[in-house]
Amino acid sequence: MDRSEIKDRVYKVIIQILKIDAEQIQEENIFTADLGAESIQSVELMAGFEEEFDIEMDEDDALSVQTVGGAIDFIAGYVN
């Protein structure tokens, strides 16, 4: 799976959970500061990514990822 496909699917999950438009998302965005994710939504995002990609991530490692681009790269490490 290439990075572009992972990015599209990560954006899809972010849009569903944070209820924002794709145009509001950039890879350098920090989930909490820039996209307004609250702590419960961070957990929901992680669960959403696990479901979307059919993977199981280490919770502490996953929750330490702060940016959209970081999440894409982190997930890429699991799926590739």
PyMOL Python script that loads the backbone (N, CA, C, O; Angstrom):
from pymol import cmd

cmd.read_pdbstr("""\
ATOM      1  N   MET A   1       0.859  -1.175   0.000  1.00  0.00           N
ATOM      2  CA  MET A   1       0.000   0.000   0.000  1.00  0.00           C
ATOM      3  C   MET A   1       0.906   1.239   0.000  1.00  0.00           C
ATOM      4  O   MET A   1       1.797   1.358   0.841  1.00  0.00           O
ATOM      5  N   ASP A   2       0.677   2.153  -0.938  1.00  0.00           N
ATOM      6  CA  ASP A   2       1.554   3.317  -0.991  1.00  0.00           C
ATOM      7  C   ASP A   2       1.080   4.422  -0.033  1.00  0.00           C
ATOM      8  O   ASP A   2      -0.040   4.391   0.476  1.00  0.00           O
ATOM      9  N   ARG A   3       1.958   5.382   0.188  1.00  0.00           N
ATOM     10  CA  ARG A   3       1.700   6.430   1.177  1.00  0.00           C
ATOM     11  C   ARG A   3       0.461   7.251   0.810  1.00  0.00           C
ATOM     12  O   ARG A   3      -0.284   7.693   1.684  1.00  0.00           O
ATOM     13  N   SER A   4       0.254   7.448  -0.494  1.00  0.00           N
ATOM     14  CA  SER A   4      -0.890   8.233  -0.959  1.00  0.00           C
ATOM     15  C   SER A   4      -2.217   7.564  -0.573  1.00  0.00           C
ATOM     16  O   SER A   4      -3.158   8.235  -0.150  1.00  0.00           O
ATOM     17  N   GLU A   5      -2.281   6.243  -0.723  1.00  0.00           N
ATOM     18  CA  GLU A   5      -3.497   5.520  -0.353  1.00  0.00           C
ATOM     19  C   GLU A   5      -3.708   5.566   1.166  1.00  0.00           C
ATOM     20  O   GLU A   5      -4.826   5.754   1.646  1.00  0.00           O
ATOM     21  N   ILE A   6      -2.606   5.391   1.910  1.00  0.00           N
ATOM     22  CA  ILE A   6      -2.700   5.476   3.364  1.00  0.00           C
ATOM     23  C   ILE A   6      -3.190   6.861   3.774  1.00  0.00           C
ATOM     24  O   ILE A   6      -4.060   6.986   4.636  1.00  0.00           O
ATOM     25  N   LYS A   7      -2.631   7.901   3.157  1.00  0.00           N
ATOM     26  CA  LYS A   7      -3.026   9.284   3.468  1.00  0.00           C
ATOM     27  C   LYS A   7      -4.527   9.485   3.240  1.00  0.00           C
ATOM     28  O   LYS A   7      -5.214  10.054   4.089  1.00  0.00           O
ATOM     29  N   ASP A   8      -5.030   9.022   2.104  1.00  0.00           N
ATOM     30  CA  ASP A   8      -6.458   9.181   1.799  1.00  0.00           C
ATOM     31  C   ASP A   8      -7.323   8.508   2.860  1.00  0.00           C
ATOM     32  O   ASP A   8      -8.341   9.055   3.284  1.00  0.00           O
ATOM     33  N   ARG A   9      -6.912   7.330   3.278  1.00  0.00           N
ATOM     34  CA  ARG A   9      -7.715   6.589   4.259  1.00  0.00           C
ATOM     35  C   ARG A   9      -7.592   7.195   5.654  1.00  0.00           C
ATOM     36  O   ARG A   9      -8.557   7.186   6.418  1.00  0.00           O
ATOM     37  N   VAL A  10      -6.405   7.725   5.995  1.00  0.00           N
ATOM     38  CA  VAL A  10      -6.228   8.428   7.270  1.00  0.00           C
ATOM     39  C   VAL A  10      -7.124   9.666   7.285  1.00  0.00           C
ATOM     40  O   VAL A  10      -7.800   9.928   8.280  1.00  0.00           O
ATOM     41  N   TYR A  11      -7.134  10.421   6.200  1.00  0.00           N
ATOM     42  CA  TYR A  11      -7.981  11.622   6.111  1.00  0.00           C
ATOM     43  C   TYR A  11      -9.448  11.246   6.283  1.00  0.00           C
ATOM     44  O   TYR A  11     -10.202  11.944   6.962  1.00  0.00           O
ATOM     45  N   LYS A  12      -9.850  10.129   5.655  1.00  0.00           N
ATOM     46  CA  LYS A  12     -11.248   9.687   5.743  1.00  0.00           C
ATOM     47  C   LYS A  12     -11.650   9.459   7.198  1.00  0.00           C
ATOM     48  O   LYS A  12     -12.728   9.875   7.622  1.00  0.00           O
ATOM     49  N   VAL A  13     -10.779   8.796   7.959  1.00  0.00           N
ATOM     50  CA  VAL A  13     -11.059   8.523   9.374  1.00  0.00           C
ATOM     51  C   VAL A  13     -11.117   9.837  10.163  1.00  0.00           C
ATOM     52  O   VAL A  13     -12.007  10.023  10.993  1.00  0.00           O
ATOM     53  N   ILE A  14     -10.175  10.743   9.906  1.00  0.00           N
ATOM     54  CA  ILE A  14     -10.148  12.034  10.610  1.00  0.00           C
ATOM     55  C   ILE A  14     -11.439  12.809  10.339  1.00  0.00           C
ATOM     56  O   ILE A  14     -12.030  13.379  11.256  1.00  0.00           O
ATOM     57  N   ILE A  15     -11.867  12.825   9.088  1.00  0.00           N
ATOM     58  CA  ILE A  15     -13.096  13.533   8.705  1.00  0.00           C
ATOM     59  C   ILE A  15     -14.299  12.953   9.441  1.00  0.00           C
ATOM     60  O   ILE A  15     -15.137  13.701   9.944  1.00  0.00           O
ATOM     61  N   GLN A  16     -14.390  11.622   9.510  1.00  0.00           N
ATOM     62  CA  GLN A  16     -15.523  10.963  10.173  1.00  0.00           C
ATOM     63  C   GLN A  16     -15.552  11.266  11.665  1.00  0.00           C
ATOM     64  O   GLN A  16     -16.610  11.561  12.220  1.00  0.00           O
ATOM     65  N   ILE A  17     -14.398  11.196  12.314  1.00  0.00           N
ATOM     66  CA  ILE A  17     -14.362  11.307  13.770  1.00  0.00           C
ATOM     67  C   ILE A  17     -14.389  12.753  14.237  1.00  0.00           C
ATOM     68  O   ILE A  17     -15.094  13.077  15.193  1.00  0.00           O
ATOM     69  N   LEU A  18     -13.632  13.631  13.579  1.00  0.00           N
ATOM     70  CA  LEU A  18     -13.569  15.024  14.030  1.00  0.00           C
ATOM     71  C   LEU A  18     -14.622  15.910  13.368  1.00  0.00           C
ATOM     72  O   LEU A  18     -14.774  17.080  13.721  1.00  0.00           O
ATOM     73  N   LYS A  19     -15.353  15.333  12.393  1.00  0.00           N
ATOM     74  CA  LYS A  19     -16.426  16.073  11.710  1.00  0.00           C
ATOM     75  C   LYS A  19     -15.913  17.390  11.112  1.00  0.00           C
ATOM     76  O   LYS A  19     -16.487  18.458  11.324  1.00  0.00           O
ATOM     77  N   ILE A  20     -14.813  17.274  10.357  1.00  0.00           N
ATOM     78  CA  ILE A  20     -14.257  18.440   9.674  1.00  0.00           C
ATOM     79  C   ILE A  20     -14.128  18.130   8.192  1.00  0.00           C
ATOM     80  O   ILE A  20     -14.256  16.979   7.776  1.00  0.00           O
ATOM     81  N   ASP A  21     -13.876  19.161   7.398  1.00  0.00           N
ATOM     82  CA  ASP A  21     -13.723  18.992   5.957  1.00  0.00           C
ATOM     83  C   ASP A  21     -12.284  18.642   5.606  1.00  0.00           C
ATOM     84  O   ASP A  21     -11.351  19.023   6.312  1.00  0.00           O
ATOM     85  N   ALA A  22     -12.117  17.915   4.511  1.00  0.00           N
ATOM     86  CA  ALA A  22     -10.780  17.513   4.069  1.00  0.00           C
ATOM     87  C   ALA A  22      -9.876  18.727   3.861  1.00  0.00           C
ATOM     88  O   ALA A  22      -8.669  18.653   4.089  1.00  0.00           O
ATOM     89  N   GLU A  23     -10.467  19.847   3.425  1.00  0.00           N
ATOM     90  CA  GLU A  23      -9.685  21.050   3.154  1.00  0.00           C
ATOM     91  C   GLU A  23      -9.038  21.607   4.428  1.00  0.00           C
ATOM     92  O   GLU A  23      -8.071  22.366   4.355  1.00  0.00           O
ATOM     93  N   GLN A  24      -9.568  21.230   5.582  1.00  0.00           N
ATOM     94  CA  GLN A  24      -9.028  21.724   6.850  1.00  0.00           C
ATOM     95  C   GLN A  24      -7.826  20.911   7.326  1.00  0.00           C
ATOM     96  O   GLN A  24      -7.146  21.303   8.274  1.00  0.00           O
ATOM     97  N   ILE A  25      -7.565  19.787   6.671  1.00  0.00           N
ATOM     98  CA  ILE A  25      -6.522  18.875   7.138  1.00  0.00           C
ATOM     99  C   ILE A  25      -5.251  19.070   6.318  1.00  0.00           C
ATOM    100  O   ILE A  25      -5.280  19.073   5.087  1.00  0.00           O
ATOM    101  N   GLN A  26      -4.139  19.232   7.025  1.00  0.00           N
ATOM    102  CA  GLN A  26      -2.820  19.261   6.395  1.00  0.00           C
ATOM    103  C   GLN A  26      -1.917  18.343   7.203  1.00  0.00           C
ATOM    104  O   GLN A  26      -2.138  18.126   8.394  1.00  0.00           O
ATOM    105  N   GLU A  27      -0.892  17.804   6.536  1.00  0.00           N
ATOM    106  CA  GLU A  27      -0.047  16.818   7.206  1.00  0.00           C
ATOM    107  C   GLU A  27       0.658  17.376   8.434  1.00  0.00           C
ATOM    108  O   GLU A  27       0.927  16.639   9.383  1.00  0.00           O
ATOM    109  N   GLU A  28       0.961  18.671   8.425  1.00  0.00           N
ATOM    110  CA  GLU A  28       1.674  19.244   9.583  1.00  0.00           C
ATOM    111  C   GLU A  28       0.733  19.582  10.738  1.00  0.00           C
ATOM    112  O   GLU A  28       1.187  19.980  11.811  1.00  0.00           O
ATOM    113  N   ASN A  29      -0.577  19.424  10.525  1.00  0.00           N
ATOM    114  CA  ASN A  29      -1.546  19.712  11.593  1.00  0.00           C
ATOM    115  C   ASN A  29      -1.317  18.814  12.800  1.00  0.00           C
ATOM    116  O   ASN A  29      -1.079  17.613  12.671  1.00  0.00           O
ATOM    117  N   ILE A  30      -1.395  19.429  13.978  1.00  0.00           N
ATOM    118  CA  ILE A  30      -1.373  18.688  15.231  1.00  0.00           C
ATOM    119  C   ILE A  30      -2.829  18.380  15.574  1.00  0.00           C
ATOM    120  O   ILE A  30      -3.679  19.270  15.553  1.00  0.00           O
ATOM    121  N   PHE A  31      -3.110  17.119  15.887  1.00  0.00           N
ATOM    122  CA  PHE A  31      -4.503  16.702  16.110  1.00  0.00           C
ATOM    123  C   PHE A  31      -5.214  17.585  17.137  1.00  0.00           C
ATOM    124  O   PHE A  31      -6.338  18.026  16.895  1.00  0.00           O
ATOM    125  N   THR A  32      -4.580  17.845  18.270  1.00  0.00           N
ATOM    126  CA  THR A  32      -5.257  18.594  19.334  1.00  0.00           C
ATOM    127  C   THR A  32      -5.255  20.090  19.063  1.00  0.00           C
ATOM    128  O   THR A  32      -6.308  20.729  19.077  1.00  0.00           O
ATOM    129  N   ALA A  33      -4.083  20.648  18.819  1.00  0.00           N
ATOM    130  CA  ALA A  33      -3.972  22.105  18.696  1.00  0.00           C
ATOM    131  C   ALA A  33      -4.617  22.633  17.416  1.00  0.00           C
ATOM    132  O   ALA A  33      -5.323  23.642  17.446  1.00  0.00           O
ATOM    133  N   ASP A  34      -4.378  21.954  16.294  1.00  0.00           N
ATOM    134  CA  ASP A  34      -4.844  22.474  15.004  1.00  0.00           C
ATOM    135  C   ASP A  34      -6.215  21.955  14.588  1.00  0.00           C
ATOM    136  O   ASP A  34      -6.988  22.670  13.950  1.00  0.00           O
ATOM    137  N   LEU A  35      -6.515  20.708  14.951  1.00  0.00           N
ATOM    138  CA  LEU A  35      -7.774  20.103  14.498  1.00  0.00           C
ATOM    139  C   LEU A  35      -8.814  19.998  15.617  1.00  0.00           C
ATOM    140  O   LEU A  35      -9.943  19.569  15.380  1.00  0.00           O
ATOM    141  N   GLY A  36      -8.436  20.385  16.822  1.00  0.00           N
ATOM    142  CA  GLY A  36      -9.397  20.437  17.920  1.00  0.00           C
ATOM    143  C   GLY A  36      -9.781  19.098  18.517  1.00  0.00           C
ATOM    144  O   GLY A  36     -10.821  18.988  19.167  1.00  0.00           O
ATOM    145  N   ALA A  37      -8.959  18.076  18.308  1.00  0.00           N
ATOM    146  CA  ALA A  37      -9.285  16.759  18.871  1.00  0.00           C
ATOM    147  C   ALA A  37      -9.147  16.794  20.390  1.00  0.00           C
ATOM    148  O   ALA A  37      -8.153  17.284  20.926  1.00  0.00           O
ATOM    149  N   GLU A  38     -10.148  16.273  21.063  1.00  0.00           N
ATOM    150  CA  GLU A  38     -10.077  16.134  22.511  1.00  0.00           C
ATOM    151  C   GLU A  38      -9.499  14.752  22.818  1.00  0.00           C
ATOM    152  O   GLU A  38      -9.392  13.910  21.926  1.00  0.00           O
ATOM    153  N   SER A  39      -9.128  14.521  24.073  1.00  0.00           N
ATOM    154  CA  SER A  39      -8.437  13.269  24.400  1.00  0.00           C
ATOM    155  C   SER A  39      -9.262  12.042  24.029  1.00  0.00           C
ATOM    156  O   SER A  39      -8.714  11.057  23.535  1.00  0.00           O
ATOM    157  N   ILE A  40     -10.570  12.088  24.261  1.00  0.00           N
ATOM    158  CA  ILE A  40     -11.413  10.941  23.904  1.00  0.00           C
ATOM    159  C   ILE A  40     -11.396  10.725  22.393  1.00  0.00           C
ATOM    160  O   ILE A  40     -11.452   9.588  21.923  1.00  0.00           O
ATOM    161  N   GLN A  41     -11.319  11.821  21.633  1.00  0.00           N
ATOM    162  CA  GLN A  41     -11.288  11.681  20.174  1.00  0.00           C
ATOM    163  C   GLN A  41      -9.959  11.105  19.700  1.00  0.00           C
ATOM    164  O   GLN A  41      -9.902  10.445  18.663  1.00  0.00           O
ATOM    165  N   SER A  42      -8.892  11.349  20.454  1.00  0.00           N
ATOM    166  CA  SER A  42      -7.609  10.744  20.090  1.00  0.00           C
ATOM    167  C   SER A  42      -7.709   9.225  20.159  1.00  0.00           C
ATOM    168  O   SER A  42      -7.182   8.517  19.301  1.00  0.00           O
ATOM    169  N   VAL A  43      -8.389   8.736  21.189  1.00  0.00           N
ATOM    170  CA  VAL A  43      -8.604   7.297  21.322  1.00  0.00           C
ATOM    171  C   VAL A  43      -9.510   6.798  20.198  1.00  0.00           C
ATOM    172  O   VAL A  43      -9.273   5.729  19.634  1.00  0.00           O
ATOM    173  N   GLU A  44     -10.548   7.570  19.873  1.00  0.00           N
ATOM    174  CA  GLU A  44     -11.448   7.190  18.776  1.00  0.00           C
ATOM    175  C   GLU A  44     -10.707   7.168  17.447  1.00  0.00           C
ATOM    176  O   GLU A  44     -10.938   6.286  16.620  1.00  0.00           O
ATOM    177  N   LEU A  45      -9.821   8.131  17.240  1.00  0.00           N
ATOM    178  CA  LEU A  45      -9.027   8.145  16.006  1.00  0.00           C
ATOM    179  C   LEU A  45      -8.173   6.882  15.908  1.00  0.00           C
ATOM    180  O   LEU A  45      -8.116   6.241  14.858  1.00  0.00           O
ATOM    181  N   MET A  46      -7.515   6.535  17.004  1.00  0.00           N
ATOM    182  CA  MET A  46      -6.678   5.342  17.000  1.00  0.00           C
ATOM    183  C   MET A  46      -7.515   4.105  16.658  1.00  0.00           C
ATOM    184  O   MET A  46      -7.112   3.280  15.837  1.00  0.00           O
ATOM    185  N   ALA A  47      -8.675   3.988  17.292  1.00  0.00           N
ATOM    186  CA  ALA A  47      -9.556   2.848  17.012  1.00  0.00           C
ATOM    187  C   ALA A  47     -10.017   2.882  15.553  1.00  0.00           C
ATOM    188  O   ALA A  47     -10.109   1.842  14.901  1.00  0.00           O
ATOM    189  N   GLY A  48     -10.301   4.074  15.052  1.00  0.00           N
ATOM    190  CA  GLY A  48     -10.733   4.224  13.661  1.00  0.00           C
ATOM    191  C   GLY A  48      -9.645   3.802  12.685  1.00  0.00           C
ATOM    192  O   GLY A  48      -9.920   3.143  11.682  1.00  0.00           O
ATOM    193  N   PHE A  49      -8.398   4.188  12.987  1.00  0.00           N
ATOM    194  CA  PHE A  49      -7.284   3.791  12.119  1.00  0.00           C
ATOM    195  C   PHE A  49      -7.084   2.277  12.165  1.00  0.00           C
ATOM    196  O   PHE A  49      -6.835   1.650  11.135  1.00  0.00           O
ATOM    197  N   GLU A  50      -7.193   1.690  13.357  1.00  0.00           N
ATOM    198  CA  GLU A  50      -7.028   0.235  13.477  1.00  0.00           C
ATOM    199  C   GLU A  50      -8.084  -0.493  12.655  1.00  0.00           C
ATOM    200  O   GLU A  50      -7.791  -1.477  11.975  1.00  0.00           O
ATOM    201  N   GLU A  51      -9.313   0.003  12.728  1.00  0.00           N
ATOM    202  CA  GLU A  51     -10.404  -0.634  11.978  1.00  0.00           C
ATOM    203  C   GLU A  51     -10.224  -0.429  10.479  1.00  0.00           C
ATOM    204  O   GLU A  51     -10.388  -1.366   9.698  1.00  0.00           O
ATOM    205  N   GLU A  52      -9.890   0.789  10.078  1.00  0.00           N
ATOM    206  CA  GLU A  52      -9.731   1.113   8.654  1.00  0.00           C
ATOM    207  C   GLU A  52      -8.636   0.264   8.005  1.00  0.00           C
ATOM    208  O   GLU A  52      -8.787  -0.190   6.870  1.00  0.00           O
ATOM    209  N   PHE A  53      -7.539   0.055   8.727  1.00  0.00           N
ATOM    210  CA  PHE A  53      -6.393  -0.645   8.144  1.00  0.00           C
ATOM    211  C   PHE A  53      -6.268  -2.087   8.611  1.00  0.00           C
ATOM    212  O   PHE A  53      -5.345  -2.795   8.207  1.00  0.00           O
ATOM    213  N   ASP A  54      -7.204  -2.531   9.470  1.00  0.00           N
ATOM    214  CA  ASP A  54      -7.183  -3.898  10.000  1.00  0.00           C
ATOM    215  C   ASP A  54      -5.826  -4.218  10.634  1.00  0.00           C
ATOM    216  O   ASP A  54      -5.187  -5.223  10.321  1.00  0.00           O
ATOM    217  N   ILE A  55      -5.411  -3.317  11.542  1.00  0.00           N
ATOM    218  CA  ILE A  55      -4.147  -3.483  12.250  1.00  0.00           C
ATOM    219  C   ILE A  55      -4.402  -3.306  13.743  1.00  0.00           C
ATOM    220  O   ILE A  55      -5.459  -2.826  14.154  1.00  0.00           O
ATOM    221  N   GLU A  56      -3.420  -3.701  14.543  1.00  0.00           N
ATOM    222  CA  GLU A  56      -3.494  -3.453  15.972  1.00  0.00           C
ATOM    223  C   GLU A  56      -2.229  -2.698  16.361  1.00  0.00           C
ATOM    224  O   GLU A  56      -1.121  -3.225  16.260  1.00  0.00           O
ATOM    225  N   MET A  57      -2.410  -1.450  16.809  1.00  0.00           N
ATOM    226  CA  MET A  57      -1.274  -0.590  17.117  1.00  0.00           C
ATOM    227  C   MET A  57      -1.002  -0.597  18.618  1.00  0.00           C
ATOM    228  O   MET A  57      -1.907  -0.810  19.425  1.00  0.00           O
ATOM    229  N   ASP A  58       0.243  -0.364  18.975  1.00  0.00           N
ATOM    230  CA  ASP A  58       0.594  -0.189  20.385  1.00  0.00           C
ATOM    231  C   ASP A  58      -0.027   1.131  20.851  1.00  0.00           C
ATOM    232  O   ASP A  58       0.257   2.187  20.287  1.00  0.00           O
ATOM    233  N   GLU A  59      -0.868   1.067  21.876  1.00  0.00           N
ATOM    234  CA  GLU A  59      -1.651   2.237  22.283  1.00  0.00           C
ATOM    235  C   GLU A  59      -0.774   3.420  22.691  1.00  0.00           C
ATOM    236  O   GLU A  59      -1.030   4.553  22.281  1.00  0.00           O
ATOM    237  N   ASP A  60       0.251   3.164  23.490  1.00  0.00           N
ATOM    238  CA  ASP A  60       1.109   4.264  23.938  1.00  0.00           C
ATOM    239  C   ASP A  60       1.848   4.902  22.769  1.00  0.00           C
ATOM    240  O   ASP A  60       1.937   6.126  22.675  1.00  0.00           O
ATOM    241  N   ASP A  61       2.377   4.065  21.878  1.00  0.00           N
ATOM    242  CA  ASP A  61       3.072   4.595  20.700  1.00  0.00           C
ATOM    243  C   ASP A  61       2.104   5.390  19.825  1.00  0.00           C
ATOM    244  O   ASP A  61       2.432   6.484  19.367  1.00  0.00           O
ATOM    245  N   ALA A  62       0.925   4.844  19.597  1.00  0.00           N
ATOM    246  CA  ALA A  62      -0.056   5.492  18.726  1.00  0.00           C
ATOM    247  C   ALA A  62      -0.489   6.833  19.306  1.00  0.00           C
ATOM    248  O   ALA A  62      -0.605   7.816  18.574  1.00  0.00           O
ATOM    249  N   LEU A  63      -0.728   6.883  20.616  1.00  0.00           N
ATOM    250  CA  LEU A  63      -1.198   8.126  21.224  1.00  0.00           C
ATOM    251  C   LEU A  63      -0.094   9.179  21.326  1.00  0.00           C
ATOM    252  O   LEU A  63      -0.377  10.352  21.574  1.00  0.00           O
ATOM    253  N   SER A  64       1.163   8.766  21.135  1.00  0.00           N
ATOM    254  CA  SER A  64       2.258   9.739  21.158  1.00  0.00           C
ATOM    255  C   SER A  64       2.407  10.445  19.813  1.00  0.00           C
ATOM    256  O   SER A  64       3.123  11.442  19.719  1.00  0.00           O
ATOM    257  N   VAL A  65       1.745   9.946  18.773  1.00  0.00           N
ATOM    258  CA  VAL A  65       1.784  10.577  17.450  1.00  0.00           C
ATOM    259  C   VAL A  65       0.924  11.841  17.506  1.00  0.00           C
ATOM    260  O   VAL A  65      -0.262  11.776  17.830  1.00  0.00           O
ATOM    261  N   GLN A  66       1.522  12.978  17.191  1.00  0.00           N
ATOM    262  CA  GLN A  66       0.841  14.259  17.363  1.00  0.00           C
ATOM    263  C   GLN A  66       0.295  14.868  16.072  1.00  0.00           C
ATOM    264  O   GLN A  66      -0.667  15.634  16.109  1.00  0.00           O
ATOM    265  N   THR A  67       0.901  14.532  14.932  1.00  0.00           N
ATOM    266  CA  THR A  67       0.521  15.189  13.681  1.00  0.00           C
ATOM    267  C   THR A  67      -0.113  14.213  12.691  1.00  0.00           C
ATOM    268  O   THR A  67       0.037  12.996  12.801  1.00  0.00           O
ATOM    269  N   VAL A  68      -0.821  14.784  11.724  1.00  0.00           N
ATOM    270  CA  VAL A  68      -1.463  13.978  10.681  1.00  0.00           C
ATOM    271  C   VAL A  68      -0.402  13.214   9.891  1.00  0.00           C
ATOM    272  O   VAL A  68      -0.547  12.015   9.652  1.00  0.00           O
ATOM    273  N   GLY A  69       0.658  13.902   9.489  1.00  0.00           N
ATOM    274  CA  GLY A  69       1.735  13.244   8.742  1.00  0.00           C
ATOM    275  C   GLY A  69       2.393  12.149   9.558  1.00  0.00           C
ATOM    276  O   GLY A  69       2.758  11.098   9.033  1.00  0.00           O
ATOM    277  N   GLY A  70       2.542  12.409  10.851  1.00  0.00           N
ATOM    278  CA  GLY A  70       3.110  11.403  11.738  1.00  0.00           C
ATOM    279  C   GLY A  70       2.252  10.158  11.791  1.00  0.00           C
ATOM    280  O   GLY A  70       2.762   9.037  11.820  1.00  0.00           O
ATOM    281  N   ALA A  71       0.945  10.363  11.802  1.00  0.00           N
ATOM    282  CA  ALA A  71       0.015   9.231  11.816  1.00  0.00           C
ATOM    283  C   ALA A  71       0.124   8.428  10.522  1.00  0.00           C
ATOM    284  O   ALA A  71       0.111   7.197  10.547  1.00  0.00           O
ATOM    285  N   ILE A  72       0.230   9.122   9.402  1.00  0.00           N
ATOM    286  CA  ILE A  72       0.356   8.435   8.105  1.00  0.00           C
ATOM    287  C   ILE A  72       1.612   7.568   8.102  1.00  0.00           C
ATOM    288  O   ILE A  72       1.569   6.401   7.713  1.00  0.00           O
ATOM    289  N   ASP A  73       2.739   8.151   8.542  1.00  0.00           N
ATOM    290  CA  ASP A  73       3.997   7.407   8.559  1.00  0.00           C
ATOM    291  C   ASP A  73       3.946   6.255   9.560  1.00  0.00           C
ATOM    292  O   ASP A  73       4.446   5.163   9.287  1.00  0.00           O
ATOM    293  N   PHE A  74       3.338   6.506  10.722  1.00  0.00           N
ATOM    294  CA  PHE A  74       3.216   5.479  11.761  1.00  0.00           C
ATOM    295  C   PHE A  74       2.414   4.289  11.234  1.00  0.00           C
ATOM    296  O   PHE A  74       2.821   3.139  11.395  1.00  0.00           O
ATOM    297  N   ILE A  75       1.276   4.572  10.607  1.00  0.00           N
ATOM    298  CA  ILE A  75       0.426   3.509  10.064  1.00  0.00           C
ATOM    299  C   ILE A  75       1.135   2.785   8.924  1.00  0.00           C
ATOM    300  O   ILE A  75       1.006   1.568   8.784  1.00  0.00           O
ATOM    301  N   ALA A  76       1.875   3.521   8.118  1.00  0.00           N
ATOM    302  CA  ALA A  76       2.618   2.906   7.015  1.00  0.00           C
ATOM    303  C   ALA A  76       3.581   1.846   7.542  1.00  0.00           C
ATOM    304  O   ALA A  76       3.812   0.826   6.894  1.00  0.00           O
ATOM    305  N   GLY A  77       4.139   2.099   8.724  1.00  0.00           N
ATOM    306  CA  GLY A  77       5.036   1.126   9.338  1.00  0.00           C
ATOM    307  C   GLY A  77       4.332  -0.170   9.712  1.00  0.00           C
ATOM    308  O   GLY A  77       4.958  -1.228   9.779  1.00  0.00           O
ATOM    309  N   TYR A  78       3.041  -0.086   9.951  1.00  0.00           N
ATOM    310  CA  TYR A  78       2.275  -1.285  10.304  1.00  0.00           C
ATOM    311  C   TYR A  78       1.780  -2.038   9.075  1.00  0.00           C
ATOM    312  O   TYR A  78       1.740  -3.268   9.072  1.00  0.00           O
ATOM    313  N   VAL A  79       1.407  -1.311   8.044  1.00  0.00           N
ATOM    314  CA  VAL A  79       0.761  -1.986   6.908  1.00  0.00           C
ATOM    315  C   VAL A  79       1.763  -2.450   5.845  1.00  0.00           C
ATOM    316  O   VAL A  79       1.429  -3.282   5.002  1.00  0.00           O
ATOM    317  N   ASN A  80       2.967  -1.925   5.883  1.00  0.00           N
ATOM    318  CA  ASN A  80       3.948  -2.293   4.838  1.00  0.00           C
ATOM    319  C   ASN A  80       5.028  -3.214   5.364  1.00  0.00           C
ATOM    320  O   ASN A  80       5.920  -3.611   4.614  1.00  0.00           O
TER     321      ASN A  80
END
""", "prot")
cmd.dss("prot")
cmd.show_as("cartoon", "prot")
cmd.util.cbc("prot")
cmd.orient("prot")
